[in-house]
Amino acid sequence: MADKIATREAYGKALCEFGSVYNNIVVLDADLAEATKTCIFKKQFPERFFDCGIAENNMLCVAAGLSTVGKIPFVSTFAMFAAGRSFEQIRNSIGYPHLNVKICATHAGISVGEDGATHQCNEDIALMRTIPGMVVINPSDAVEAKCAVEASIKYNGPVYMRFGRLPISIINDSPDYKFEIGKAIKMADGIDVTIVANGMMVEQALIAREMLMSEGISASVVNMHTVKPIDKEMLLFEAQQTGCIVTSEEHNIIGGLGSAVSEALSEICPIPVVRHGVEDVFGKSGPAKELIEEYKLNAFGIVEKVHQALALKKE
Amino acid sequence: MSDILELQKIATEIRLGIVEAVFNAKSGHPGGALSSADILTYLYFREMNVSADKANDENRDRFVLSKGHSCPAYYSVLAEKGYFSKDELKSFRHTGAMLQGHPDMKGINGVDMSSGSLGQGFSVACGMALGAKIDKKDYRIYALLGDGESQEGQVWEAITFAAHYNLDNLCLIIDNNGLQIDGKVKDVMNIMPYASKLKAFGWNVISCDGHNFEEIKNAFDKARQTKGKPTAIIAQTVKGKGVSFMENQASWHGKAPNEEQYNIAVRELTEYKNSLGGNK
């Protein structure tokens, strides 16, 4: 397994790579270029990088304006300030007119670490996916992050992408890996339960699968990188194959992937769905690794939820 | 006929369209629409490089109605300019109609940006102006802001941004009618004085009477000639201008006239139009 890379790092590099192909890409940041990694693009294409200062609401609307005159704006700040603070700007000035703006939010979730609760956004996916027409992607590693950036460029419309601060393993390095917006990726087969995960939880789902195997439980693992539009076809297939689902995300269990999967399945194939994620609480300060353990955002947490799901399935 | 007389006639047609739209909708915002009617008339009939047959020309000037609720004026101007039929004004705000309660760029020919949530459109205009600069294009961007709207913090983010990036292709017009829903702007939340604040933020500032076409013309001419920084035109206006019982009444911010009031409004505007002489 290769060295660990944060998805924000992959994002910054991808911007540079595609920036030289698509000269209508422009990048906006709100005084966080070093942290969001748009600084990589800024260094290579200073004439297409615009710092907006600590004024996110203006930045999102400036991006909207740029898109109306033919630019592909990539807008970055922390997830808290993009999806949170500027929700209404995104909703009304980007979502409603369906403008070609790519909102790339970094530092999402508990794994932000020491900055604590004010900066650990566990609500962004919930907020973004309520906006009609918004594509919402949470990539699971550096490879997928780069592919998501490329796919978003080729897609004409608003896209929200979530990138993390914490370096994570490369898990999508197989030669037949293919990223398509709205198409989930089957990571491993199983017959007893399906773990549907995204972001950094996909790797944990694969680890959980190994742990479950030693208990004689066969788990299927799906990487649901696109939360919206959700891959109903894959969900239906899995529901029929395994009969119960555990969702896993670094996000509040309310409103994110777990909700999206539950909503879809309740209408097409109602089966037990148990949600794993941040249990409707705020985060706190601490090293990311310690917080991940405390909030059970790891394979152990997933295994616990799998047992719950299996019990529900038997009833 | 002098050009000013011609503009006054067009503006009166625009006002008739506003009254028609709001009366038939049984809702809407006549006050701020009437106060901005002359500015919009000048913009679309004299200042801006736009035409209905080139609605999507990438080199056209752009306009953003940041005070989106004043769209009866905007729609009336676009109809007069030929972007769509004037009949559409009668179905403004109706279910299934093209003309939404606030501007919708996806459904309405000629609308450069959807707006309505105050404070956002002006930032969008800044983005358009930045885009023109990046491409070294010489089209210009105009944004109309409400005076009450300037209470939004985002407006001051945009004012800072436009000056920082020297957006001299951007012209902001403040429709300074002095009234907002809850009363006088100075009583609700005094945000004045605009001129000294904008100057302190690095803007070129021009004041004019927003109902005097000669002053409006001079203001836009000066704005176009100003290089290196954005220009704000502070247009002194009268809310409800042109309809006697609506003038300077905050209560006419967001309500429709009843049939009797509608008839009076149409009579007053028609009499004024006739007093200007000529055929149109």
Interface residues (C-beta under 8 A of the other chain):
Chain A: V26 E47 R48 F50 C52 G53 A55 N57 N58 L60 C61 V62 A63 A64 G65 L66 S67 T68 V69 G70 K71 P73 E88 Q89 N92 S93 Y96 P97 H98
Chain B: E58 R62 V64 D104 M105 K106 D112 M113 S114 S115 G116 S117 G119 Q120 G121 S123 V124 A125 C126 G127 M128 A129 L130 G131 A132 I134 D135 G153 Q154 E157 A158 T160 F161 H164 Y165
